[in-house]
Amino acid sequence: MLKDIYLAKIYFSNYSAYKIRPILIIKELGNDLICLQLTSQIKENKIIIKNSDLTKGFLRKDSLVVYPKNFTLHKSILHKYITTINQNLFNSIYEKFCITIGCCPTNH
């Protein structure tokens, strides 16, 4: 599951409703997953995932990785598998995420 992009149920803060959104799994903790949100709203100086960065599957549009905003989801909230990113891009995303939040990038 590490490096995988899924559609997942992302609940509003009051848990009254949810939207299906793309997420990247960066860490597994038993049945819980630490994830980063993806968006198609491309901005400069951010990490972009393109179809050439994938090991299988495809994206309809290039996607921007939203970091350091991360969240934890239970595996049961995953809706649909989309694709998997390559190891080099994953390492770059993980390192930039960890540097931003102040953790060690060597233990993923």
ZADO-303616 format. One record per residue: x, y, z of N, C-alpha, C, O, CB in turn. Coordinates in steps of 0.05 Angstrom, whole numbers, padded with zeros to 5 digits, always signed. Glycine has a CB too. Layout:
N
XYZXYZXYZXYZXYZ ...
This chain:
108
+00016-00024+00000+00000+00000+00000+00017+00025+00000+00008+00046-00009-00018+00000+00024 +00041+00023+00010+00059+00046+00010+00064+00054-00019+00068+00037-00036+00086+00039+00024 +00063+00080-00024+00067+00092-00051+00041+00090-00068+00041+00100-00091+00089+00077-00066 +00020+00079-00057-00005+00077-00073-00022+00102-00070-00023+00115-00050-00021+00053-00063 -00036+00108-00092-00056+00129-00092-00083+00116-00094-00089+00099-00111-00051+00149-00117 -00101+00124-00076-00128+00114-00074-00147+00138-00074-00140+00161-00069-00132+00097-00049 -00172+00132-00080-00194+00150-00074-00203+00141-00046-00205+00117-00040-00217+00148-00095 -00208+00160-00029-00216+00154-00001-00238+00172+00008-00241+00195-00002-00191+00156+00018 -00253+00163+00027-00274+00179+00039-00261+00198+00059-00251+00190+00079-00296+00161+00053 -00262+00224+00053-00251+00244+00070-00274+00258+00084-00290+00273+00071-00232+00264+00055 -00277+00254+00110-00300+00265+00125-00295+00294+00132-00272+00302+00137-00305+00248+00150 -00317+00310+00133-00315+00337+00143-00310+00336+00173-00314+00315+00186-00342+00352+00137 -00300+00358+00184-00292+00358+00212-00314+00350+00232-00309+00340+00253-00282+00385+00219 -00340+00355+00225-00362+00347+00242-00372+00319+00236-00392+00310+00248-00384+00368+00241 -00360+00305+00217-00367+00278+00209-00395+00275+00198-00406+00253+00198-00363+00259+00233 -00407+00297+00190-00435+00296+00180-00436+00286+00151-00457+00276+00142-00447+00324+00182 -00414+00289+00137-00414+00280+00109-00385+00277+00100-00366+00283+00115-00428+00301+00091 -00381+00266+00076-00354+00262+00066-00353+00268+00036-00374+00268+00023-00343+00234+00072 -00329+00271+00026-00325+00273-00003-00304+00252-00010-00287+00244+00007-00315+00301-00011 -00305+00242-00034-00285+00223-00044-00262+00239-00056-00266+00255-00074-00297+00203-00065 -00238+00236-00045-00215+00251-00053-00191+00232-00058-00189+00211-00045-00208+00273-00032 -00172+00240-00075-00148+00224-00079-00128+00229-00057-00125+00251-00047-00135+00230-00106 -00115+00207-00048-00095+00209-00027-00071+00191-00034-00073+00172-00050-00107+00200+00001 -00047+00198-00023-00023+00183-00026-00016+00171+00001-00014+00185+00020+00001+00200-00038 -00012+00145+00002-00005+00132+00027+00026+00134+00030+00041+00124+00013-00014+00102+00027 +00035+00146+00053+00063+00149+00058+00073+00131+00081+00097+00128+00085+00070+00177+00064 +00055+00120+00097+00063+00103+00120+00040+00085+00128+00017+00095+00129+00073+00120+00144 +00045+00060+00133+00026+00041+00144+00031+00037+00174+00054+00032+00181+00025+00014+00129 +00010+00038+00190+00012+00032+00219-00010+00013+00226-00031+00021+00236+00010+00059+00236 -00006-00013+00221-00027-00032+00225-00049-00027+00205-00045-00027+00181-00038-00031+00254 -00074-00023+00215-00097-00017+00198-00100+00013+00192-00118+00021+00177-00122-00027+00210 -00082+00029+00203-00083+00058+00198-00062+00066+00177-00041+00053+00175-00079+00074+00224 -00068+00087+00163-00050+00096+00141-00046+00126+00145-00064+00141+00148-00062+00090+00113 -00020+00134+00143-00014+00163+00143-00014+00171+00113-00001+00158+00097+00014+00169+00157 -00029+00192+00107-00034+00199+00079-00029+00229+00074-00030+00245+00092-00063+00192+00072 -00025+00235+00049-00023+00262+00039-00045+00266+00018-00050+00248+00002+00005+00269+00028 -00057+00289+00018-00078+00296-00001-00066+00303-00028-00044+00313-00029-00096+00319+00010 -00081+00296-00049-00073+00304-00076-00094+00324-00087-00117+00323-00079-00070+00280-00095 -00085+00341-00105-00103+00360-00118-00094+00364-00147-00070+00359-00153-00104+00388-00103 -00112+00372-00164-00104+00378-00191-00099+00407-00195-00093+00416-00218-00126+00368-00210 -00102+00423-00174-00097+00452-00175-00066+00456-00174-00055+00460-00152-00112+00467-00152 -00053+00456-00197-00024+00457-00198-00014+00485-00191-00024+00506-00200-00015+00450-00226 +00007+00485-00173+00020+00510-00165+00050+00506-00168+00060+00484-00169+00012+00518-00136 +00064+00528-00171+00093+00527-00174+00107+00518-00148+00096+00521-00126+00104+00554-00183 +00131+00506-00151+00148+00498-00129+00136+00477-00111+00141+00477-00087+00156+00522-00113 +00120+00460-00122+00108+00438-00107+00114+00412-00122+00123+00412-00145+00077+00441-00104 +00110+00390-00108+00115+00364-00121+00091+00355-00138+00069+00354-00128+00122+00342-00099 +00096+00351-00163+00076+00343-00182+00079+00314-00189+00102+00305-00194+00076+00361-00207 +00057+00299-00189+00058+00271-00198+00046+00270-00226+00024+00279-00231+00041+00252-00178 +00062+00260-00245+00054+00257-00273+00052+00227-00279+00063+00210-00264+00074+00271-00292 +00039+00221-00301+00037+00193-00309+00064+00179-00313+00067+00155-00309+00021+00190-00334 +00084+00195-00320+00111+00184-00324+00124+00176-00297+00145+00163-00297+00129+00204-00338 +00112+00184-00274+00122+00178-00248+00109+00153-00236+00115+00145-00214+00117+00201-00229 +00092+00140-00251+00077+00117-00241+00089+00090-00250+00101+00088-00271+00048+00119-00251 +00086+00070-00232+00096+00043-00239+00073+00026-00251+00078+00007-00265+00107+00030-00215 +00048+00034-00245+00025+00021-00257+00001+00040-00254+00001+00057-00237+00019-00007-00245 -00019+00036-00270-00043+00053-00269-00037+00080-00283-00016+00084-00295-00051+00058-00240 -00056+00098-00281-00053+00125-00293-00070+00145-00278-00088+00138-00263-00061+00124-00323 -00064+00171-00282-00079+00193-00271-00092+00208-00294-00081+00210-00315-00060+00212-00254 -00116+00217-00289-00130+00233-00310-00117+00260-00314-00116+00270-00337-00159+00238-00302 -00105+00271-00293-00091+00297-00294-00066+00295-00277-00065+00278-00258-00110+00320-00284 -00046+00312-00283-00024+00314-00265-00035+00323-00237-00054+00338-00236-00002+00334-00276 -00022+00313-00216-00032+00320-00189-00010+00331-00172+00013+00324-00174-00044+00295-00176 -00019+00350-00155-00001+00363-00136-00003+00349-00109-00025+00345-00099-00007+00393-00134 +00020+00343-00096+00020+00331-00069+00018+00354-00049+00034+00373-00050+00045+00314-00064 -00003+00353-00032-00007+00374-00012+00008+00365+00014+00000+00346+00027-00038+00378-00007 +00029+00379+00020+00044+00374+00045+00051+00400+00058+00054+00420+00043+00069+00356+00040 +00055+00402+00083+00057+00380+00103+00030+00371+00114+00030+00356+00134+00075+00388+00125 +00008+00380+00103-00018+00373+00114-00023+00343+00110-00029+00334+00088-00041+00390+00101 -00021+00328+00132-00025+00299+00130-00048+00291+00148-00057+00307+00165+00001+00284+00138 -00057+00266+00145-00079+00256+00162-00076+00226+00163-00063+00214+00146-00106+00265+00151 -00090+00214+00183-00090+00186+00186-00118+00175+00180-00138+00186+00189-00082+00178+00215 -00119+00154+00164-00143+00141+00156-00142+00111+00163-00121+00099+00163-00149+00145+00126 -00165+00099+00169-00167+00070+00172-00169+00058+00144-00181+00070+00126-00191+00062+00190 -00157+00035+00140-00158+00022+00113-00187+00019+00103-00191+00018+00078-00145-00005+00115 -00206+00016+00120-00234+00012+00112-00245+00036+00097-00266+00034+00084-00251+00005+00136 -00233+00059+00100-00243+00084+00087-00233+00086+00058-00244+00103+00043-00234+00108+00103 -00214+00070+00051-00205+00070+00023-00228+00062+00005-00242+00043+00010-00181+00052+00019 -00231+00077-00017-00254+00072-00035-00245+00057-00060-00258+00037-00067-00266+00099-00043 -00224+00065-00073-00215+00053-00098-00186+00058-00103-00176+00080-00101-00232+00063-00122 -00171+00036-00111-00143+00039-00119-00142+00053-00146-00157+00048-00164-00129+00011-00120 -00122+00072-00148-00118+00086-00173-00092+00078-00186-00091+00069-00209-00119+00116-00169 -00069+00081-00171-00043+00077-00183-00022+00075-00162-00028+00078-00138-00037+00100-00203 +00003+00071-00170+00026+00070-00152+00048+00088-00164+00054+00086-00188+00036+00041-00148 +00061+00104-00147+00083+00121-00156+00109+00106-00154+00111+00087-00139+00084+00148-00140 +00129+00115-00169+00155+00102-00168+00171+00109-00142+00165+00128-00129+00172+00109-00193 +00191+00092-00136+00206+00095-00111+00221+00122-00110+00221+00134-00088+00225+00072-00109 +00232+00131-00132+00247+00156-00131+00229+00180-00124+00237+00197-00107+00260+00161-00158 +00206+00181-00136+00187+00203-00129+00177+00200-00100+00176+00220-00086+00163+00203-00149 +00171+00176-00092+00162+00171-00064+00184+00181-00045+00177+00195-00025+00156+00141-00060 +00209+00174-00050+00231+00183-00032+00232+00213-00031+00236+00225-00009+00258+00172-00041 +00229+00227-00053+00229+00256-00054+00206+00268-00038+00210+00287-00022+00229+00266-00083 +00182+00257-00042+00159+00267-00027+00162+00263+00002+00157+00281+00018+00133+00253-00037 +00170+00239+00010+00173+00232+00038+00194+00250+00052+00190+00259+00074+00181+00202+00042 +00217+00253+00038+00238+00270+00049+00229+00299+00053+00233+00311+00074+00263+00269+00031 +00216+00310+00033+00206+00338+00035+00185+00341+00057+00185+00360+00072+00195+00348+00009 +00168+00321+00059+00147+00321+00080+00161+00320+00108+00154+00336+00125+00128+00297+00078 +00180+00302+00111+00193+00299+00137+00210+00324+00145+00210+00332+00168+00211+00274+00137 +00224+00335+00126+00239+00359+00131+00220+00382+00139+00227+00397+00158+00255+00368+00106 +00197+00384+00126+00178+00405+00132+00167+00403+00161+00164+00423+00174+00155+00405+00113 +00162+00378+00170+00150+00375+00197+00172+00369+00218+00165+00367+00241+00130+00352+00196 +00197+00366+00209+00219+00362+00228+00224+00334+00237+00234+00330+00260+00214+00379+00252 +00217+00314+00221+00224+00286+00228+00246+00275+00211+00254+00288+00191+00198+00268+00225 +00257+00253+00218+00279+00241+00203+00270+00228+00178+00252+00210+00179+00294+00221+00221 +00281+00234+00155+00271+00223+00130+00283+00195+00124+00277+00184+00102+00279+00241+00107 +00297+00182+00142+00310+00157+00135+00294+00133+00144+00301+00110+00136+00337+00156+00149 +00272+00136+00159+00257+00113+00169+00230+00110+00156+00210+00113+00170+00254+00115+00199 +00229+00105+00131+00203+00100+00117+00203+00073+00106+00184+00064+00094+00197+00121+00096 
